[in-house]
């Protein structure tokens, strides 16, 4: 059974993780697919270039949106991941 995303919690956590970017918006665009909108390119680039994020024991896989790619689930099949053994 898929876990349903709590978007209020995602907004609170990402704001804290990303040092409260100005006017961050989180919108659900599909089943467990969200769109994050940043007012400043600086915040966007910092978040995309940052580390791997875990929220509620789930990977937050971030990709920059491109025209024609909305709701394409195959965009999120691969994510960089380091495993420490």
Secondary structure as UniProt FT lines:
FT   HELIX           7..17
FT   TURN            18..19
FT   TURN            22..23
FT   STRAND          25..30
FT   TURN            31..32
FT   STRAND          33..37
FT   HELIX           41..48
FT   STRAND          53..55
FT   TURN            56..57
FT   STRAND          58..60
FT   TURN            67..68
FT   TURN            70..71
FT   HELIX           73..76
//
